[in-house]
Amino acid sequence: MKRSVFFLAALLVLFPLSHSFGFSAKGQDCSKCHTLNKAEAENLLKAAIPNVKVLEIRTAPVRSMWEVDVESNGKKGLVYLDFTKKYVFSGSLIDVRDMKNVTQERFAEINKVDVSKIPLKDALIMGSRNARKRVIVFTDPECPYCAKLHEEMKKVVAQRKDVAFFIKMFPLPIHKDAYAKAKTIVCEKSLQLLEDSYQHKPLPKATCRTSAVDENIALGKKIGVNATPTLIMPDGRMITGGSDAKGLIAEIDRK
């Protein structure tokens, strides 16, 4: 899955994981290569990441590097610092054995969302309202990737009666008719209308006055949703991008 994250040198921005950057940090000879505390890490990173605060340090999955959780201007991310303390890397580490993006997994862990604070009154429900495992989905009615994910979600609920998807409208500015369609779908609380939109069928105008779509957009920005589809797993992990039914089930059941 593609997800957006991370810190770019000299400026904290959301940065596509398909990119990376490296730079030399002011360091010293490797006389104390295997120790690094938060204060030292902050000192090494402050030139590249404004107002940096180091949250946690651990040995990285690759040899001779630390994985450093950082926060800057209210945004959390992670970077990698080598044992010589001279080089910093930001980007994706991929486990080639199973093509697992270990960086994305860690990023999702440190940016968990409090699902209890996400209102679901306006959400469309796929599956049983009383399902034990709830997945919140921010979707755009004109997003082709959302349409593909929607079909995989159907397969999940067909297999798993303990899983339900709570779908919230999150129209993107790049889709000119998505906002109006989102309002119509919210007014009617209709999965069928959402599917009609995915199939490029025209939708009627909204029959009610609702602020739910605007509230979803504001909430999404607050918790870091910036693309669709974005899923909030039952444990609060936020995942952006599509997946097949098997991959969705694996993420839902992950502990």
Secondary structure, DSSP 8 states (H G I E B T S, - for coil): ---EEEEETTEEEEEETT--EEEE-----TTSTT---HHHHHHHHTTTSTT-EEEEEEE-SSTTEEEEEEEETTEEEEEEEETTSSEEEES--EETTTTEEHHHHHHHHHT---GGGS--TT-EEES-TT-SEEEEEEE-TT-HHHHHHHHHHHHHHHH-TTEEEEEEE---TTSTTHHHHHHHHHHHT-HHHHHHHHTT------SS---HHHHHHHHHHHHT--SSSEEE-TTS-EEES---HHHHHHHHH--
